[in-house]
Amino acid sequence: MKAAVFEGNAPTLVVEDIPRPNPRRGEVLVKVSACGVCHTDLHVLRSEVAFPVPAVLGHEVSGTVAELGDDVEGLEVGDPVVCSFIMPCGVCRHCVRGAEDLCEKFFAYNRLGGTLYDGETRLSRADGTPLAMYSMGGLAEYCVVPATDVFRVPEGVGLGEVSILGCSSFTAYGAVANVAQIVVGDRVAVIAAGGVGSSIVQFAKAAGATQIIAVDVGDDKLTAVAALGATHTVNSSVTDPVEAIREITGGTGVRVAFEALGRADTFATALNVLDDGGRAVVVGIAPAGSTGEIDLARLVRRKLEIRGSYGARARTDMPALLAMVAAGTVRPESVITRRYTIDDVDEAYRALGRGEIVGRAIVEFP
């Protein structure tokens, strides 16, 4: 099968033919229909986060069930499915209390080691060289996924488009539904209107926020996110975003500010636009060791909150996401602006790195 391999010595993906993997007990082999082109992969390609190499990246996957491992129930060969980037083990101390976004095995085995939860990868070259898996290693024609992370796609939902639910929408949903605790009538700001930010706008609107202020440096992204529900937009390359948001909100600021880029300056913006008692939800992935400054006196006296949000809870939140898509509340197809083949995958990530992709892009497989 074809797979995009990252060697680690340059931010480049090379398409290779490698053996098709086999699922083990409790696992599912998925024939990939589409894989999202995500900034999180870009962090690995740029060596901003440590990950074993050589590796197959790709963590937003949709497709059809090709084979079932032993002891897998509730799925059949041929089922259309989608998977999230956090693949819960279902048995660690966090998973059993419903905090699958903190799954110990996912972080210890996959994010640090590039393996599944027996400590072995399912991917290799023909000569036996192991290939690390970033999540399921979805930039390939087939991938192996724990059954705890495989969800049937409702009838009538586009299989290719739904792939981007696995990270950007999944992460945005977790931030809005599980962390921000938006109530009807809230004012919110979304700092950075890329893939995650644009999804946050959609979920904030669905949650009842009546003022949604999107901030970015690109007018094209701001135009796109306005169509998704942003009531106001601010180009921070032209206008001071803190002053603009204060003016838009009559001087008070917002109750919830989402930081969706992972930079010290956007983190500062999120804090500085908060109303008294407001909450900053930090979603963007920053390079390891990145820091941000906090005015401790304001934090205490104005009763501000700072919460981190990483992904969501696969077994409860992915079904909820799929239900929203089926109902038309969330429209993943509306944010996909570019489609690539596996042979063009390196150019897809180069375009992403150059900032040329407005909305989202996917790699499609025949």
Phi, psi and omega in degrees: 000158176277141176213148177266118186251134176255117182278332177101347182267355178197152181285062188226143173250132180241128181279127181231161169265122179230162180296146175292133182282167178238136178283147175254189183305131178076016183235163182231134171269122182250128170277114190286130173266320180204152176224131181291146174267105194241145178300332180296322173299323181297324176300321179291315180301327180271004181061031176278340172231146182282134176204143181296148175226158356293155187213158169250121180269192181099116186221012174240098193234138166229157181174206179233149179291122180259331182197145179248134172284174178299149173065026174259125181239156174087359178230154177227153176303132182099347180297136172283133187219163174225153183228152177259160183290329172276117183255095187293138177285331177086353186232349181286173185297331178279316181299320184290342176259010175088006180261064184293341177289354175245016185314120183296317183291324178301312182287320184286318184269312187274303184292331179263328187245347180071028182235174166270190201272009166260008179083011180234143173281159176259359184246144177201163171281169181300332180275005178094355178299121181294144174243119179296151181250119173272108199056240183267359184065060190277355176275060182204163182291333177223149174215156179255131185227136173304140183299337178294349185237024181240121188233131181291135180274131181298151178300138178091354179265131182297124187290318180294313184297327185289350180303323185288355173297334191293339178225295186297310179291319179301313180294316180296318179299315179300319181295318183281311188280324188258336187245312186290325182055053179293140174243160182303131179097355182295152169258131181226154173238143178239109184266107183096118188251043175278211184300310180291315182300318180294326176289323176301319178302315181298316182287326177296320177297315180296330181280350175107008176296134184259344176229114183237110185253116181260136181238132176199174179261355183244125179296328180295318177294322181291323176297317180295318184285335175296325179291342181266352176134356176294128181276336178219150176228147181226122174272107186284353173278348182246321187235140175297117186293328180293313179297319181297315182291322176299319179294316181299323184265015178069025177094353186270329188090186185252157178282327180229131174237126178260127174259116190239025181236324179089044178229153182298321183290323178286329173298316179298319178300315180301319179291320188283349178260005183281140169287165174304135182077010183281170184232127172262127179250112185265116187245327184296141179272119178259156173303147181305136179091355180294143180230160176223152182266147180228133172281101186296324179297316179293321179305315183282309187290328181264005176053050178278157176236142174234121182233137172270151179219124182230105178069214182203193181257107192306309191286343174253322188276327178294316174301323178295318178299314181297323178295322178293322177293315180299328181275353181084006178291322177240133184237087182300330181295338183285344182253356179276117185246345178221145179229134182234162169263168179299329180291340180255016189295324180296319178295326178301314181285331174294319177296320177298316180295330179278356180077023185271349183264112174269129185083226184232156175235153177227153171259123183256146180243144180291000000 
